[in-house]
Amino acid sequence: MLLCFALGLFAQHFYDRHFGREVINLSDPSSPYFKPSAFENTPTDSIIPKLEIPLIKSGDQIVEHKAYTLDYIEKYEQAEWVAYELTADETLKKFERSSKFFTDPSVKTGSANDADYKGSGYDRGHLAPAGDMSYSEETMLESFYYSNMSPQVPSFNRGIWKRLEEKLRDWAVLYQSIYIVTGPVLSSGTVASVNGLSIPTYYYKVILDYHSSHLQGIGFIMRNEGADGDLKQYAVTIDSVEKFTGIDFFPRLPDASENAVEKRVCLSCWDWNNSVSHHSDVQNQGVSAQCNGITKAGARCRKTTKDPSGFCYLHINQVGSSSPRRSNIESKSSSSSQCLGTTKKGNRCRRMTRSPSGYCYQHGGN
């Protein structure tokens, strides 16, 4: 009798009233229920390109930026998911947080804007947080695109959601890198409308720690409201998040590995206590100056920059050059180029890619 009770504690079932999901928490790796995920047909130290990208469905509006990729849902004027890899090096703060938000020029249907949020009482909550994007001027700017925003209750955005973001940065340092997918739950019955602004009731994050020696994952679902308490109480299996959102996460993992890592959550496998100091190496202190770059029209760029080079990120390739040839889009990244692929309509793909093949991920590139 006592043995049965002890085994029950090792694999305690609890029913979450908010989500209607039954979740098993395996809190002890030495438990007979705990089994590390095995890599099926995955060589040691192998790299799976675009591992963070969920399963893309027909009709999805995928937008790829330098640091993250998103699936924009026009009906709700926000992303269903934002996916990116966060490395330990990327947690080193080099650029200060911006205070200006921008419409996303890459969203074909037009992203939300200032007017949508004005007077709403909701925060423009980051999905990919600015704190994860402060390692370059370009990534910091892109983190303030409205496509990366979702209306959040202020006490939620500045409270427990922020605490979770900070913990993920700790994990990126402790585990060298993690894959993150995050977003609002956009489904019937989980989104309210306030003055035309779609307000999600829930938000989620799923995290994958992918290394040659082990594979572990964890999910979180949080209600869009101020809350206290331990982050662990919001932890669920990735399978639970998939059922709740309808999104298939990490489909590029081998099937056996994906099934193993998504069906369990091992709380003690993650470090909850160590708060890693994120050092700052801010480069953009001082007074902003007008960019020295020249636009395609031959005029001086009107953007301001604090970069020591005197050029904004769009024209950083013009340093030392008096006759720039590349377009603004192409100069977003010194190693990016326009995809060589052809769309279904016969046009050249407009996506940027850093793949050596010259093709974006939708046209076979890495």
N, C-alpha and C positions, 0 to 999 in steps of 0.2 A: 504493500500500500504506500509506504513512504517512498519507495523507489519510483513508483508511478507518479507520485506527486512531484518528485525532484525532476523527472524527465519532462513533466508538464511545464515546469518553470523554465527549463532550458529553451523550450519552444512555445513560449506563451502566445496565445492567440488573443488579439483584441479587435473589437469592432469599432471603427471610427464613425461617429454619428454624422459628421459632415460629408464624408465621401461614400459611405455605404459600402466600404470595402473591408474584407477580412485580410489582415496582414500578419505574417509571421516574422517576429523579431528574433533572430539568432544572435544572442548577446555574448556567446562564448565560443571562440574558434576551436576550443578543445571538446566542445559538445559533440555527441555522436551524430547530431543533425547537420553539423557544419562540414561542408565539402568545398575546398577551393575550386574555382572554375578552371577547367583545362582548356588549353588552346588546341583546337581541332584543325589539323593540317596548317597550322600557322607557325612558320619557322621562328626560332628565337630572335628577338630584336627586329622582327619584320615590321614594316611600316604599311599601314592600310591608308591609302589616300582618302581624304574627305571622310574620315571615320565618324566625325561628329554630325554629318548631315543625315537627318531622318529620311524615311522613304518619301520620295517626291511623287505626287499624284498628278494625273492629267489635269491640266488647267491651273495648277499652282503658279503663282507669280513669284518666281525665285529672283532675289536680288543679292548680288555678291559684292561685298565691299572688301577692303583690304584685310580687315581683322575679323570680320564675321559675315555670315550668310543668313538670310531671312526668307520667310515665306509670307508675303504680304497679302492680307485678306481685305479687299476693297470694301466689302459689306460692312466691316467693323472699323475700317481705316486704321488698322494696326496689324502687326505681325502675329501669326499663329505660333511661330517659333523663330528664335534667333539661336544660331549654333556657332560655336567657335572653340578652338583649343587655347587654353591659357597655360603658358609656361612660367617657370620660376623667374626667368629673365624679364618677362613682360610685366611682372609685378613691381619692377623697379620704376618708381615714378620719375619721369623726366619732364613732363609738361603739366602745367597747371590746368585745373578744370575750367572749362569755358562757362559763360553765363548766357550764351545766345543759342537758340534752337533754330534749325534749318529744315525746310522742306527737302525731301529726298529727291534729287533729280533723276535717280535711277528707277523710281516707281512710275511705270507707264500710265497708271490710272490716276496719278496724283496722290501724294501722301497728305496726312493731316497737316494743319498749320496753326499759327498762333490763335487765330479766331476761334478754332474749334475748342480750345481750352480756356479761353478768356472768360473769367467770371464763373467758371464751373465749380470751383472749390476743390478740384482734384489736382494732385501733383502730376506733372509730366514725368512719370516714372520710367527710368531706364530699364530696359530688358537686359542688354549687355551693358553693365555699369561703366560709368566713366572711369572708375578706379581700376578697371581691367584694361583700359584703353589709353592710359596716360604715358605709354612708352614712346609715342611719336606724335607729332603735331597733326598728321593726317588722321591717325586712328582716333585721336581725341575729338577732332572735328566731326568725324563720321559717327561717333557715339551720340552726338546731339542731333542727328537726323530724326525727324518726327516718325519715321518708319520704325525707329528703335524705341519709341515712347508708347506708353499705355497708361490710361488714367487710373491713378492709385490714390486711395485714401491717405492723406498726409501722415497720419500716425502709423500707418502700415509701411509706407515707402521709407520713412525716416527711422523706423523702429526695427521690427523683427526681420523685414525684408533686407534692410541694410546689414543687419547682423549676419544674415545668411551669406550675403555677398562677401563680407569680410572673412567669414570662415572659409569660403571657397578659395580666396586668395591665400589663406594660410595653407590649404591643402595643395595648391599649385606649387608652393615653395617646398613643402615637406615631401611631396611625391614627384617633384620636378616638372610635371605637367598633368593636366586633367582636361577631359573633354566635357563641355557644358552645353546643354540645350535648355532654353528657358522661354517662357512666354505666358500669356493669359490663356485661360480655358475658354475657347470660343465655340460654344455649342448652345443649342436651344435650351432655355431655362437657366443658363448660367451667365447671361449678359443682360444688363438693364440698360435703359436709354434715359439719359438726362440731358434735356435740351439738344437732342440730336447726337450727343456723345455716347458711344457705347462703353458701358462700365462693366468690366468683368467682375464676377463674384469670387473667382479663384485664380491663383497663379501657381505655376509649377517650376521646378528645376529638376533635371536629371544629370547625374555626374558619372563619368566613367574614368577610372584610374587604370590605364592600359600600360602594362610593362611586360617585359619578357618573362619575369618570374611569377607574376600573378595578374589576376584580372578581377576587379571588383567594381560594383556600381551601387548607386543609391539614388532615391528619388525624394522629392519634397512636394507636398501640396499645402498651400496656405490660403486662408480666406482673406479677402481684400478688406481688412479691418485691423485696427490697432490690437496688438496682442503681446503678452509677456510669456515667460516660461522658457524651458529648455528647447533648443532647436531639435533635439532628438525626438521630441514628441510629434514632430511633423514629418518624420522620416517614414517613407513607405518603399515598397518594391518598385522597380521601374515598370514591371508588369502592371501594377496598380495605376501608375500614371498613364500608361498606354490605354488602359481600359477607360479611364476617366476623360482622356483628351481625344482618343481615336487616332493618335499619332504613333507610328512605328519607329521607335528609336534604335539607332545603331544597327541598321540592316546590313551593313557591310562586314560585321563580324561573322565568322564561321557559325553555322546554325547551332552547333552544340554549345559553343562558348556563349552565344547570345542568349540561348535559353537558360543556361546555368546562371549567368550573371544577373539576368532580369527577374528571376523568380524568387530571389531571396534578398534580404537586407541584413547585413551583419553590422550592428551598431558599433561593436568594440573593434571592428577592423579599421575604423576611421579615428583619427586623432581629434578629440573634441576639446582638449585642454590647452594645448600649446598655441599661443597667439604669436605668430611670427612677426618680427619687426620689419616693416616694409620701408627700406631706406629710400631716400629721395635724392635724385640727381637732376634737379630741375634745371633745364637749359633756357627756358624762355622768360627769365626774370628780367626786369628792366622795362624800358619804355618801348611800346610798339612803334614800328616805322612802316611807311608804305613800301610794299614789295618793289624790288628793282626789276622784276620780270616784265617782259613784253608780251602782250596778248597776240593772238593770231591776226587781229585787225591792225596791229602795229602800234597800239597805244600802251602806255605804262599800266601795269596791273594796279587795280585800286584796292586790293586786299592789303591788310596790315599783317606784320609778322614780327615776332621776337626772336626768330632764328638768327644766330650770329652771322650767317651767310648773307643776310639781307634779302633773301628770297622766300616766298611762301612755298608750301608743299607742292602747289601746282607748277611752280617754275623753278624748283630746286635744281632741275637738270640744266638750267641756263647759267649756273655758276661757271664763270670762265669762258662763256660762249656769248658772242654778240649776234649770232644768227640762228636762233632756235628754229627747229623744223617740226618738232613733235607737237601734237595737239594737247590741249589741256587734259583731256581724258587719258591720253597715253602717258602723260607725265605724272599721274597720280602715284605711281610707284616706279622707281628707277629700273625695276626688273619686270614690270608688267608690259604686256603688249596685247593688241586686239586679237581675239580668237580668230583662227583661220577657218573655222567651221562655217557651214552654210545652213540657214534656217529652212523650215518647211516651205516658206514662201520664196525661197531662192535667193534671199539676201544674205550678205555676210553677217555672221553673229556679231553683236555689239558688245558682248561681254569682254572684260579684261581677264587675262590669265597670266600666271607666273610659271606655268608648266613648260618644261623644256621642249615639249612637242609642239607648242604653239596653239594648242586647243584647250578650251575650257572643259570643266568636268562633264558638261552636258553633251559634248562632242568627242568624248573619249580621252580627254587629257587627264592628267593627275592633279 
